[in-house]
Amino acid sequence: MRDCQWIAQLLQHGLLKGSFIPPRHQLELCDLTRHRTQLVGEKTRTVNRMQKILEGANIKLPSVASDIIGVSAGPCCRL
């Protein structure tokens, strides 16, 4: 309770600054970065799922191609 009263007194005397709100372009950049991170994570999960399915079918593609969605894996496996 005492903290609330202290903060209220500081606010009444104009001793508190408002919170920082970033500019719109910075917020949009954060949104884009967050979305890209989600997409990269989704791609990784999909690749891992593909690899698990292939290994379940006794197809050991990683032993032949270092990147199962890369150029050496062939056009059918690329995302």
Backbone as a ProteinNet text record, in pm:
[ID]
protein_1_A
[PRIMARY]
MRDCQWIAQLLQHGLLKGSFIPPRHQLELCDLTRHRTQLVGEKTRTVNRMQKILEGANIKLPSVASDIIGVSAGPCCRL
[TERTIARY]
83	0	87.2	195.5	281.3	346.9	380.6	440.4	343.2	217.5	115.7	99.9	102.2	89	209.9	327.1	450.6	447	406.6	398.7	293.6	181.7	76.3	126.6	204.4	259.8	359	443.8	539.1	466.2	359.7	281.1	214.6	162.2	96.4	193.7	317.2	418.1	490.8	450.9	510.8	651.7	684.4	819.5	834.1	727.4	734.3	725.3	809.2	802.3	707.5	646.8	560.6	642	575.9	646.5	683.7	786.4	836.5	746.7	700.8	625.1	706	756.8	841.4	762	831.3	763.8	701	605.4	529.9	620.5	719.2	807.1	887.5	922.7	996.4	904.9	779.1	683.4	660.1	649.9	629.8	751.8	870.6	992.7	995.7	954	948.4	848.8	733.5	633.3	688	756.7	814.5	921.4	1004.3	1108.9	1047.8	944	875.8	812.7	751.7	688.2	792.8	906.8	1013.4	1066	1083.1	1129.8	1032.6	902.8	802.1	807.8	826.8	834.4	957.3	1070.9	1192.7	1173.9	1111.8	1085	990.4	889.3	794.2	863.3	953.9	1028.5	1115.2	1181.4	1265.8	1183.8	1067.5	981.3	934.6	903.9	859.5	971.5	1093.3	1207.1	1232.1	1226.6	1247.4	1138.9	1015.5	905.9	927.3	972.1	1000.4	1109.8	1215.5	1326.8	1280.8	1197.6	1148.1	1061.3	977.8	893.5	979.1	1079.7	1168.7	1245.1	1293.1	1365.2	1271.8	1145.3	1047.2	1021.5	1042.5	1026	1159	1259	1393.3	1462.8	1437	1508.1	1601.7	1730	1829.8	1887.6	1806.1	1849.2	1963.4	1965.7	2077.1	2213.9	2218.9	2349	2400.9	2311.6	2350.6	2364.6	2269.1	2268.1	2282.3	2372.7	2394.4	2275.6	2204.8	2087	1970.4	1871.7	1765.5	1672.9	1681.3	1600.1	1686.4	1815	1907	1905.7	1998.3	2007.6	2036.7	2121.9	2159.8	2048.2	1945.5	1836.4	1738	1736	1644.4	1523.9	1456.2	1345.2	1223.9	1205.5	1084.7	1090.3	1208.9	1221.1	1237.1	1253.2	1274.5	1144.1	1149.9	1032.2	1030.1
-119.5	0	125.5	120	238.5	267.5	159.8	179.3	250	211.1	273.4	421.5	452.8	593.1	673.6	614.7	681.8	708.1	609.7	626	730.9	731.6	830.3	970.9	988.4	1120.5	1164.6	1072	1105.8	1148.5	1078.1	1110.2	1246.9	1277.9	1407	1522.3	1503	1609.9	1610.7	1523.2	1521	1464.9	1378.5	1324.3	1189.7	1138.9	1012.8	1040.2	969.4	980.1	872.8	898.8	799.6	682.6	572.2	454.4	473.1	402	411.8	332.9	399.2	333	352.3	243	256.9	310.1	370.8	420.2	306.1	341.6	242	153.9	213.3	134.2	31.9	67	-27.5	-141.8	-112.1	-216.3	-312.1	-255.8	-338.4	-428.3	-375.4	-455.3	-569.5	-541.8	-647.6	-755.8	-714.1	-810.8	-899.3	-836.5	-912.9	-1011	-965.2	-1051.3	-1169.8	-1142.5	-1249	-1349.8	-1298.9	-1387.3	-1473	-1412.5	-1488.6	-1598.5	-1567.1	-1667.2	-1783.8	-1754.4	-1860.1	-1945.1	-1880.9	-1955.1	-2046	-1996.5	-2077.4	-2198	-2175.7	-2287.1	-2389.1	-2340.5	-2430.7	-2512.5	-2449	-2520.6	-2630.2	-2596.7	-2694.9	-2813.3	-2786.1	-2895.5	-2982.8	-2920.5	-2995.7	-3084.4	-3030.8	-3109.2	-3227.1	-3203.9	-3312.9	-3419.6	-3375.9	-3471.3	-3553.6	-3486.6	-3558.2	-3661.6	-3621.2	-3712.5	-3832.2	-3809.1	-3918.6	-4014.3	-3960.3	-4045.3	-4127.8	-4064.4	-4136.4	-4247	-4217.2	-4319	-4432.1	-4399.7	-4502.4	-4596	-4545.4	-4626.2	-4688.3	-4685.5	-4738	-4667.9	-4540.2	-4458.9	-4368.1	-4394.1	-4319	-4207.7	-4110	-4000	-3918.6	-3893	-3815.8	-3881.1	-4012.2	-4076.4	-4049.2	-4010.9	-3980.6	-3830.7	-3754.7	-3609.5	-3544.6	-3448.1	-3383.3	-3297.2	-3242.1	-3159	-3220.1	-3273.5	-3347.7	-3258.5	-3127.3	-3039.7	-2955.6	-2984.9	-2909.2	-2956	-2903.9	-2932.4	-3080.6	-3140.7	-3279.9	-3376.9	-3332.2	-3421.2	-3444.6	-3355.8	-3370.3	-3278.7	-3254.8	-3157.1	-3203.3	-3330.6	-3377.6	-3349.8	-3327	-3310.4	-3166.4	-3074.4	-2934	-2867.4	-2780.7	-2704.2	-2570.1
0	0	0	75	83.2	-52.5	-127.4	-259.4	-351.9	-347	-431.9	-398.9	-269.6	-228.8	-275.4	-263.6	-306.7	-457.3	-534	-679.8	-715.2	-645.7	-670.6	-642.6	-535.4	-504.3	-611.5	-655.7	-762.4	-889.1	-922.5	-1041.4	-1027.5	-909.3	-886.2	-902.8	-866	-874.2	-1008.6	-1099.3	-1232.7	-1237.2	-1144.1	-1137.5	-1209	-1267.8	-1341	-1490.6	-1566.6	-1712.5	-1764.8	-1878.9	-1943.4	-1994.9	-2015.7	-2065.2	-2212.2	-2254.5	-2391.7	-2486.1	-2590.2	-2696.3	-2824.1	-2881.8	-3001.2	-3119.9	-3215.9	-3336.2	-3415.8	-3499.9	-3575.7	-3661.4	-3730	-3817.1	-3736.3	-3614	-3530	-3485.2	-3455.6	-3420.3	-3537.5	-3658.9	-3777.6	-3802	-3779.6	-3795.8	-3694.9	-3571.6	-3469.1	-3509.7	-3564.2	-3609	-3720.8	-3818.2	-3928.7	-3878.6	-3787	-3732	-3656.8	-3579	-3504.9	-3601	-3708.4	-3807	-3878.3	-3914.4	-3981.2	-3890.3	-3762.8	-3667.1	-3659.3	-3659.8	-3656.5	-3783.1	-3898.8	-4024.7	-4029.4	-3982.1	-3980.1	-3888.9	-3773.5	-3682.7	-3743.4	-3815.9	-3882.1	-3990.4	-4064.9	-4168.9	-4106.4	-3996.5	-3928.5	-3880.3	-3821	-3774.1	-3890.4	-4004.4	-4121.3	-4174.6	-4182.4	-4229.8	-4136.5	-4006.4	-3910.6	-3924.1	-3947.4	-3967.1	-4093.4	-4203.1	-4328.1	-4307.2	-4236.8	-4212.4	-4129.1	-4030.2	-3946.9	-4028.3	-4116.6	-4201.2	-4296.7	-4357.5	-4449	-4375.6	-4255.4	-4179.7	-4137.4	-4111.5	-4079	-4195.5	-4317.9	-4437.7	-4481.3	-4393.4	-4420.3	-4536.1	-4552.2	-4651.6	-4573.5	-4582.7	-4506.5	-4593	-4627.5	-4713	-4651.6	-4520.8	-4464.7	-4482.5	-4500.8	-4522.3	-4663.7	-4756.1	-4894.6	-4915.6	-4863.7	-4880.5	-4743.7	-4735.4	-4606.8	-4565.9	-4664	-4636.6	-4711.8	-4640.7	-4709.5	-4791.3	-4775.2	-4859.1	-4951.9	-4956.8	-5041.3	-5185.4	-5264.5	-5407.5	-5431.2	-5348.7	-5371.8	-5338.5	-5264.9	-5225.9	-5340.3	-5436.3	-5548.6	-5535.4	-5647.9	-5649.2	-5569.4	-5547.9	-5479	-5328.4	-5274.6	-5128.9	-5087.1	-5181.3	-5144.3	-5107.3	-5005.5	-4963	-5029.4
[MASK]
+++++++++++++++++++++++++++++++++++++++++++++++++++++++++++++++++++++++++++++++

